[in-house]
Each structure stands twice: as structure tokens, then as C-alpha cells.
Amino acid sequence: MTFADFIAPPVKLFETAGNLAGRPAYWVRGEQHWRATSWQEYAQQVKQAARALLSLGVERGDAVAILSFNRPEWAITAYAAMSIGAIPVGIYWTSSTADIDYILNHCKAPVLVIEDADRFERVQACALNLTHLRTVVQINDTPQAMSTCQTLAWQDFMQHGLLAQSSEQDLVIQKRLSAIQAQDTATLIYTSGTTGPSKAVVLSHGNLWWVANSLGQLFHADENDRMLSYLPLAHIAEQMGTMHNQVYAGFAVYFAKSIEQLGEHLKEVKPTVFFGVPRVWEKMQVAIEAKLQQATGVKARLATWAMSVGQRWNERDMAGQPTGFWLDLQKSLAQKLIFQKVQEALGFDQARMLSTGAAPIAPESLKFFHGLNILVRELYGQSEACGPSTLSLPGSTRVGSVGKPLPDTEVRVAEDGELLIRGPHIFKGYMGQPTATAETIVDGWLQTGDLGRVDADGYVYITGRKKDLIITSGGKNISPANIEAALMDSHLIEYAVVCGDGRNYLTALLTLEAQSLADFARTHGLTPGPDLHKHPLVLEALQHAVDHVNEQQARVAQIRKFAVLTQPFSIEGGELTPTLKVKRKVVLERQHALIQSLYAN
């Protein structure tokens, strides 16, 4: 694969810093307000960290691991590593000690940067196994001593870089920057493992350059844009946005203090570009609907009218059909009376590109936001494709579709319905796993593992996950993903897992959305308590939601029974990936007895 006009990501960072010098590169939320750091300062921090890594003996090709929530030090470390030919390796902030042990031993990182004392304890618990680890750098809190390697505070680490400053060191960095080739390994992305152990996805500098460059052109992003960084930086979607898309476009990144403060941050930052996984959008929808339900009389009728106008106008606009004078006039009025207030309340009043991906989202959720004139567009991608392979853009958006392929990207459907992708962004392979690599890349085509179709106009639709396919006892193949997304469109249902492999009908395991359940109890005068999920009115509402989904399905794909789980799914509990996707295998194994009971008769 050739990459014309290739510029390595760390080289581009220094180039952008030279061009935008005094403009803000990133912002950090303090106690009272956001504090900016300029592009010039950002570049200096990366170079200082690069010297520090050299002083610690990091060689070209070594892994530098990072275990932290999103913050500037994450990106600084990653770019510093790439600048000297090393390879940044993100570890999910929520990872268990066993996961940390596995990744560090797999990549053999000599240096690990961690955020705080809690992460330190998890590393220390497996320290005796980490024979390759020489240095742990701790960003927050005072680092404790570790018998197996040296520990440094971030300030001391950066001081190493300051003391090591010399023309000789800078010459080494410059030579290594100049030596970076498009095919060189740039980063390792460990898959979040919905179906099995994590694999290390090897992405090249050319992969990162091509995707960042392509997205910048498609989104027309520049230094006037703003983005909020809150999803795990160990995930390719956030890494592309926070780091690589940023340096190629020059926009400012705001680092969230936590995902729990996302709502507050959105109103403060007012991002122009925002990516959210389906659960983020669904939680917003639940909150908005709860407020709309409180409206009465004229306000309620006005909200209903505005939603109808928004949906009709956007449906025509996305289809390329004329909206007409009368509908345009109504939309303009609805914007002033309703849409503007909702958009300001969410922090989207200046947003120009809102997108969703990483998991299926119910079309009804998208239509809900369209009714508020908030256009959330689907995209499709994966770590093995360095992020997105398809995008929905203005002028080419259809509800239910994940858009059209990126330029120079080919998408076709195999005989068994699996989507195959070929393009400049396809990964190099899985590190240390040649068999898995050979099974995933066949004749240059990425075997995505996803089922889908491409319509006559080139729009791509995802219909399910090949490994999740349910084969009933009658031999019918059913993809559970879209059924689950439809169930989760109900206010009360937070997560749904459809079961039925080898059975003669489908069932579902449901977890309930806490706030929606509380609102339901208040509305119906029910007493809150641990058994609220068993109340006849709650079960009746859930049955109504299931019936509504069943109406849209063929008989063989209808849910005949369901069970409500008493405990919610969580990342810490092991049922969810860090991007809030359900680990089906984990749930099915843990709930085996309950599933059996649904088929007892």
C-alpha cells in the first residue's frame, strides 16, 4: 500500500504547533474554569517527554504503555513515544489486574504511565509477573515504591527530559522522526473483547495518517472546531479524534474530568464536533423525554407539533427532497420556540457534526433527535480498520444506514452475508498471532465479522454480528443486534440480550434504566424498593415494549418470554466493554440458569 503525501502523526503535530503556535491545543477543567495550553507548549511537552523516554532507555520498537483516564499526559506520552520510534499502548482505565498483567506481558512494555494510586495498586498486584517493566510513571498522587522497578512522579519524569535537553538528544529525536515510514507500527489497540481475549491490533503510521487526513477533508475541520474527549483513549475512535484528527485539523480538545460529568461539560464547551456511542445518546433521549412528559396543556401540544415538524423536515432534507415554503416556515418557528432551547440545554447549539457508532442504535432514537433538529449520523468502523470505514454526511444520510464508504475504500458482501472491506486504513495484523491475522485479512480484504448489505445507491446497512448469530432449533438464522437495539429504545430498558441458540423460540434478558424506573414509579404511585422490577405494572409496561418490537419482526424473530435482571450491567462487573457494549458471552454464561428457566416448559 502506498501513501502519497504521507506525513507521520508526530511530525504533523510539530508542524501544526508551528503554524498555530499561540492558539489553544487543549483545555483542562479546573475547579472553577477551563485552562488552555497552546500548541507551542503542547509541542514542547511532547519533546520533553520524548527526551525523558530516551533517558529511560526506551528504544525504537519498544512499547510504552498508558493506563489513565483521558488527560493531556495521555496524548503527550503517546506522541513522545511515536517521536522516538516507540509504540504507545493504551490500557483501558477500567481494566482489571488480570487484564493489565496480560497486556503488559504481551507488549513487553519497559515503561508504564499510570494516573493515580488506585491504578498503581492494580499494577503492583501483578508486579512480580512483569519482568519487562523497568519504570512506572505516576501522574497524580505521590508514587509508592515498587520492589520490581523504579517509580517516578510525572514531574520527575518530565524533569528527566529537561535535564536531558541537549543538541545531541534533539538530533536523535529529529533523526527518528525523519526515519518514520508509512508502514512502520505506530500504535497497538487492544480489542475490548466482546467475544474472547483481547488481541493487539497493529496500526501503522500510514493507517493513522490516511484516516485522519480523510476525515479532516470530509468534515472540513479546522482550528475553529472544538471536541470533548471523554470516551476511553485506549479505544481507536477516541484516539483518532483526540489525537490524530486533532493534529491534522488543528482543532482544540477539551479533556473531560469524568464521563459522569459529560452533561455538564457539554454545556460549558459547546462542541462543534461530537461522537457518542449509542448508550450516550439513549441516556440523553431518556432525560429529554422525561422533561417533555412533564409538560402539560399548550406547552405539551407545542412540543408535539415541533417534534413532528422536525422529523418531517429532516426526513425530506436527508432524502434530497424539497422541503417547501410552508414546512420551512414551520421549522423556523419551531427552532425559535423549542429546538434552540433544547439544543442549548444539551450543549449542542453550536454543533455541526454529531455522530454515533461502535454499536447498533435504534432508528427510532435517531428520529427522536431529528424531531429536535439534532442530526445524529451513524458511522461504522472497528479497530482493525483504524476507526471508520463508512460515514453518514450531510447530503448522504439515511436512517438505518451507517452511510457510504470512505474515499478509496471498497465494501462488498460475501456469500454468507459478511461485510468485507479493503482500503488504505486496514491494519497490519494482530501482534504475535499470525493465524488470527490470516483468518481476518484474506486477499487484502478485512473479514469484519459483521453481517450487512449494500443498497443500489451504495449505502451500507449492518444487520448483525456473525459470531452472535442465533440459529434456532428450526434452523433459522437470526441476528440479535437490531432486536436488542429496538428493545433498548424503550424508556425502561437499559440493556437487552436476546437468547435462543438451539431453541425453538427467542427470549430476552433485560436490565432496567434506574432513572426511568424511578420516574415510572412516581408517575404510577408505586413505592420504590428492591422488588420494583417485579411489580405487575412494570412487567406490563415491559411486555408492551416487547410487543411493540415483535410487531416489527417476523414470527421466528419475536420474543416469547423475558426475564428482568436485578443487577445492572457494568464495566466493573465485566458485562460491558469500556465503550458500553454488552459482552454477550459473559452474560449468557452467568445467566445460564435463568435462561434455562425461560425454556423450562
Secondary structure, 3 states (H helix, E strand, C coil): CCCCCCCCHHHHHHHHHHHHCCCEEEEEECCCCEEEEEHHHHHHHHHHHHHHHHHCCCCCCCEEEEECCCCHHHHHHHHHHHHCCCEEEEECCCCCHHHHHHHHHHHCCCEEEECCHHHHHHHHCCHHHCCCCCEEEECCCCCCCECCEEEEEHHHHHHHHHHCCCHHHHHHHHHHHHHCCCCCEEEEEECCCCCCCCCEEEEEHHHHHHHHHHHHHHHCCCCCCEEEECCCCCCHHHHHHHHHHHHHHCCEEEECCCHHHHHHHHHHHCCCEEEECHHHHHHHHHHHHHHHHHCCHHHHHHHHHHHHHHHHHHHHHHCCCCCCHHHHHHHHHHHHHHHHHHHHHHCCCCCCEEEECCCCCCHHHHHHHHCCCCCEEECEEEHHHCEEEEECECCECCCCCCCEECCCCEEEECCCCEEEEECCCCCCEECCCHHHHHHHEECCEEEEEEEEEECCCCCEEEEEEHHHCEECCCCCEECCHHHHHHHCCCCCEEEEEEECCCCCCEEEEEEECHHHHHHHHHHCCCCCCCCHHHCHHHHHHHHHHHHHHHCCCCHHHCEEEEEECCCCCCCCCCCECCCCCECHHHHHHHCHHHHHHHCCC
